[in-house]
Amino acid sequence: MTDWLKQPGFFGTHATLGADLSQLMATLFTGLFLVGWFQARRGQGHAHHWLMLGGMVAMLAFFTSYYLFRQLGVLAVEGKEGFGGPQELYDYVFIPLLTVHIILVIIGLVMAIYMIVLGFRTQAIVQGRRLLKDAHLQTSGKKIGMILGGLTGLAVMLFLFRAATAGFSMRKLEVYLGFVALVGLVLGIETTIQRIWPNGADRHRALGRFTMIIYCILFVTGSTTYTMLYILFPGKIG
Ligand code: HEM
């Protein structure tokens, strides 16, 4: 699989098949989510729900498996080799752009899961139409504690299982601790967000717009990285 992804791509640039596939999927998913956004704006709750739910689940499945196959590497690990342009451009443009892109990827992944949960919690079916409930929606501190406690327990169990079957490593411990810390951070931010938008419908609309803006910026930063690496300044890799 990894070798297959390293074959020349289909766009006729210097990219590998993996990079072209990733760019194609990013374009398709961004287009799909934009359609979902317009559906929501037109009040087509059912269509919006199915498109966003299906699209986000497919996107999460594709990108997590794809990055696992590419061993999370991309260029951050492959280093300067892949970039054939001047050093200044690499240091002051390419690396900051890639860093912003990766940070937005993490925010985008968290928001995809968060928005699906929020969508289900806020929706109501009224006379066959799917609407957002115009009501107060707040998660108690106790419930947040239970969610975090449950997920921490699950992470500890998974870690112990992995350590017992595949051996202990600091890297694995860091990954599991990082996951728990990320969930804690998200829940911490969530309590603040709940105070700003106590109404579930307002929260879904505001955070939904925020998520859509993140996806648009992701598409632009991703495509710029692709253009710099595989069209304008191709290096040794790709
Ligand atoms: C996963 C990513 C999602 C994003 C980014 C998102 C985004 C949005 C946005 C921006 C709006 C407001 C549009 C506007 O009025 O300007 C909206 C409305 C809505 N969303 Fe979502 N949404 C998502 C998932 C879901 C899910 C999973 C459901 C259902 C379970 C859902 C149900 C609704 C409903 C019912 C509306 C109201 C439509 C109307 O005004 O009649 N959304 N969404």
Residues whose N, C-alpha, C, O or C-beta is under 5 A from the ligand:
A	BS01	HEM	W37 A40 R41 G43 Q44 G45 H49 M52 L53 M56 A112 M115 I116 G119 F120 Q123 R130 L131 L132 H204 R205 G208 R209 T211 M212
